[in-house]
Amino acid sequence: MSLTSKPLISVLMPVYNSESTVRQAIESILNQSFCDFELVIIDDCSTDRTKEIILSFNDQRIKFIENSENLKLAACLNKGMKAAQGKYIARMDGDDISLKHRLKKQLNFLEKNPEISLCGSWIKHFGDSQVLQTYPLSDEEIKIQLLFNSALAHPSVMFRREIFIEKNLFYAEDFPVAQDYELWVRGMDVIKFSNLKEILLLYRSHKKQHTKLIEETKNQKTARIKSILLNKLNVFPTKEELELHNLISDRKYIYDEKFLIHVQNWLEKLVEHNRSSKVFNHECFKKYLAQTWLTACKDMAKYGLDTLPVYNKSVLGGYNKLSLTDYAKYCSIILAGKSGFYKRKNNG
């Protein structure tokens, strides 16, 4: 990239007190196989050595912005989007690691698929967790999953800057958490999504992400987002229905048949409302909710509840015909659950 030309990609990285991780994060971007980018780093009034570490890099692709007051993440992201010069914006956090070919692969995908506005990827957790996190791939599947939770890893996404600016799609600054989820739902009528079926980012897991206050705030904000999307289906949930929807989203169940029937009735209600509102492709929606129903039945079967009769009676089961192999696996889960296998295993 010459000093006079605009970069093709702007990598947007807000940071705050990231002295222990920011060097590795910056290096993972500077060492990318694709080089035509600017790295826009916004320091949100760090009180540790974060700024010193950033300024120690001698690379003209780094564009350093230092806030005069602490703005918090959403405002920093908006500031960075306005300052970015690239055709594409790639998100990055100051404690994660982008794999070497990340930018190249996402850029190639977006260039070849001009109808896609935003592209994410699968991620691998490291640190306190070693989980491989997968996400749905197609636009329709991603939008359906948004009804239950975010379907994109925020630090993995790359999107077309022009579309977001033109449609005034900036982050909601009253969302201290889940601001990405809120933005995807708000923009889903004009954005087409995709995820690449490969790991392009290593996501650092640590205990600071899961404090009680953060989790409570996140639960409140995500419940608000889900309500907005349910309203699109002409579903206006009661407090109890929204709590049920959140339990299904998080796979946190009450292990009795009465609760299972509540899950069944709620999912069937969503199918019928989508049939009339046509918010989502109805065949895809039926299949997704049928899989959600099967997952709930299997999860509850692990703890001694024979869920197969209820599963078979539901119209949801009819949307997802089990093969003989899948049927046998389901029955084995029920038998293991009745024998107490999962309880013994989980209790060590």
Buried (B, 14 or more C-beta within 10 A) or exposed (E): BEEEEEBBBBBBBBBBBBBBBBBBBBEBBBEBEBBBBBBBBBBBBBEEBBBEBBEEBEEEBBBEBEBEEEBBBBBBBBBBBEBBBBBBBBBBBBBBBBBBBBBBBBBEBBEEEEEBBBBBBBBBBBBEEEEEBEBBBBBBBBBBBBBBBBBBBBBBBBBBBEBBBEBEBBBBBEBBBBBBBBBBBBBBEEBBBBBBEEBBBBBBBEEEBEEEEEEEBBBEBBBEBBBEBBEBBEBEBEEEBBEBBBBBBEEEBEBEEEBBEBBBEBBBBBBEBBEEEEBBBBEBBBBBBBEBBBEBBBBBBBBBBBBBEBBEEBBBBEBBEBEEEEEEEBEEBBEBBEEEBBEEEEEE
